[in-house]
Amino acid sequence: MRRLSRLQRQVLGLYRELLRAGRGKPGAEARVRAEFRQHASLPRSDVLRIEYLYRRGRRQLQLLRSGHATAMGIFVRPQGPTEEPRDATAQETVLDGSDGPKSPCGNTGARETPSDGR
């Protein structure tokens, strides 16, 4: 059997720590396993990507251990085949009962001050 590299040992340790931290939190263990399976086919030579994913996993472990996390969910909803991608340049309009459209960023709660500083 081949000896594991230091990075491989770190990744396996992270996997065990994430599984332990996720016990008792709905969806955590399944999510951890799915993430590691998804990236298991990365080539060993792609060290930059592996290190990036390792650091990302470390941050998620800190969040999971923080005590504020009660479950683990999916942050980004994948697009299905029937959904159309949203146009990032198109602005949504929100009607507030007035005649014209309102910008989504228009009501920030900040009051305008007169130009003389009062």
C-alpha positions, 0 to 999 in steps of 0.5 A: 500500500502506498503512503499517503501524502501530507495533503491527502492525510489533511483531506481525510482528516477534514472529512472525518472532522466534518462528519463528526461535526455534522452528527445530529444536524439534518442533512450535514452528513449527506452533504459532506459525503456528496461534496467529497464524492463530487470532487473525488475524481480530481487528479492528484496533480491539481494541487491548487484546486485541492488546496482551495477546496481544503480551505473551503472545507475548513471554513465550513467546518468552523461554521458547522462547529460554531453552534449557530448552525442547526442544519446544513443546506444547499447555498446555490439552487441548481438550474433545472432543464425547464428553468431559463437563466435570468438575464443579469443585465435586466433590472426587475421593477417593483411596483409600489402603488405609484404610476411608474416602476421603482428601481430595486436599489432605489429605497435604501432607507437613506435620506437625502441631505440638502446640498448646503449640508443641513 
